[in-house]
Amino acid sequence: MERYPIISFSFKIYMALSMAHLPILHLTTRHPSAILLLVQLMGMLLYPFLEGTQAGLVAFNAFGVTVLTLTTRMVRRTPGLTWISAGLATVIIVLLVLQTFFSMLHLLPWSSGLEAIFYFYAAGSLIAYMMEDLRATTDELFAAGATFTLLAWGFTHLYMLMQTLQPGTYAAAINPQDLRTWTELNYLSFALLSSTGIGDVIPLTPHARAVASVEMFVGLLYLAGVVARLIGLTMQSHHDGAPKP
């Protein structure tokens, strides 16, 4: 492995991340959604430092494998079918390895499309998990945040797929003619899903704008339907547990 310093470097990063997560996973087995949310937020903060170099690409994909593994573990607690998420994760990992170590970049549309399906399926499974009873647990509250991030990541990979198939799909205030990075498209996805409207990355083609409109609609439905329901159940449980005057 020492003959390939990039591979050795990425392997050390992956092992360090895995070892760092072991104590956390042991201490938070009651709230796996919190771990998933934490890893997702860490990923969004780390990705800008990893993009642009070969070693960064390796570390980027290694972190992606970690997220896929944790997401698959989380789906096991939901009504979703584990074999579907595990099967998708396995194929995605193989595609990422081929892209990273064999420069098979033409596989990017396939991996992006499958990752979009994977994250949408995981998000749907978590929504079913949160909606299956009439009480809001602490883990379900963490799951609400993790699901929002999964939806944003799913649309990000969908945007990556569209950009790969049709370059020039998205523009930005800086270097508008360049292909948008994963970080930029993830920023666009969060801006649309949360309906904040602060993004400077914009879709240009009719298909991209149609998908962007769908994401805004999904974000409104999620906040109004799922998050509002959890807040209502939490307030009701606090009210029921309050001492009677």
Buried (B, 14 or more C-beta within 10 A) or exposed (E): EEEEEBBEBBBEBBEEBBEEBEEEEEEBEEBBBBBBBBBBEBBBEBBBEBBEEEBBBBBBBBBBBBBBBBBBBBBEBBEBEBEBBBEBBEBBBEBBBBBBBEEBEEBBBBBBBBBBBBBBBBBBBBBEBBBEEEEBBEBBBBBBBBBBBBBBBBBBBBBBBBBBEEEEBBBBEEEBEEBBBBBBBBBBBBBBBBEEEEBEBBBEBEEBEEBBEEBBEBBEEBBEEBBEBBEEBBEEBEEEEEEEE
